[in-house]
């Protein structure tokens, strides 16, 4: 009689073996991925590692290609964007050297994990947000000071073009007495992201800090932009007027794709403002 013993107990568990042999790897850190991409796609003469405190960063450096050097432009993208962000940063990085500017494009850290806070009460949200952003701003401040030290190796003025939340946080950092300061600041679609109940207060703080800074400021945003950028821009202009801030100009640029700056108009606004303040 044929033996029909069930042999399923001795059969290999292919699903388990496959999982063991090929474990699912966690996603690569967003900041690390940006760094790897820059190191892979750019030549060593453009990619410049930078040590700021205990952290390693990547910058993309391009020297001026015109007859004379005007100075240095430091490009700081939004915290979710790369140093080759196509919305505005990469265009400026590639175009400004022909206009006499050395450019240093920073690869910033990613948006801080856990921000904004998911706490239930506004009081707890404020505490957690402050704790999270304190570390992020400390790292950003160390990075900015390190880049400023590099910028001083070049002749001419130092101009910073900062985008989004990083632009707002940089204004916060520059309001501190121990921070190095550039000669002028250009903001691209800057605002403070936060919890719904805290957005008004946080952006009011940003507007006040911007109005009180002694730096010349060009404040640019888009017709088709983040809704918070559009809604909070008038507040910054009003506070700057109330504080009688000199060399402050705010402009809205017309664009067709949300978040993307029209290249020719962007460059025209920057050049026109620089000439107006004597540069």
C-alpha angles and dihedrals in degrees: 000000000000116000108238097177111161106249098183091107091063097043115109117257098238094183092054093044092050091051091048094047095044110029116189108254121219117249117273116258109266094231092048090050091054090051093050092049093051092048091048101046102035132067120251091247089064101038110076120182114218130197115211113176107312094334131092120220138180125230131183112221126194124177124221117271101194127093094265135030120235096185139265132320115202111204116205114184127203115280092255093048137078133237087260094050105162095210092082113310098078093048091053092044091056099037106041096066089066088054092056101270130125108217131210112188113195125213100214129199119272123263107292113264115253095021124167098034120250093207117134102232127055090234092057091044091054092050095047094044091050091050093049096045094044091067093042093050091047090055092043091050092051090048092049093049090050091051090047089055089053091047091055089065087072127068123245135037127327117233124185123205110191130180136213121323092353089060091054093045091048089056087053090051093047090053088068116092097229096057123103113242132215122218094252142000132219118193123203115200093326125179140136117262114210145133116311093252093048102042096092095049095044093049091046088056090050091050092050093048090049092049092050098047115104092217120109105250133200107194112198130180138158137253087230102040142124106310092235092053091054096044096047099042095084090054092057092049092049094050091047089054092047091052090044089233111193122223094018118139128172123194135176113214124208114238137171101207116055112253096006118114119224101245102216094044092046092054091044092053092049095047093045093050093047090052090048092057093044104266 
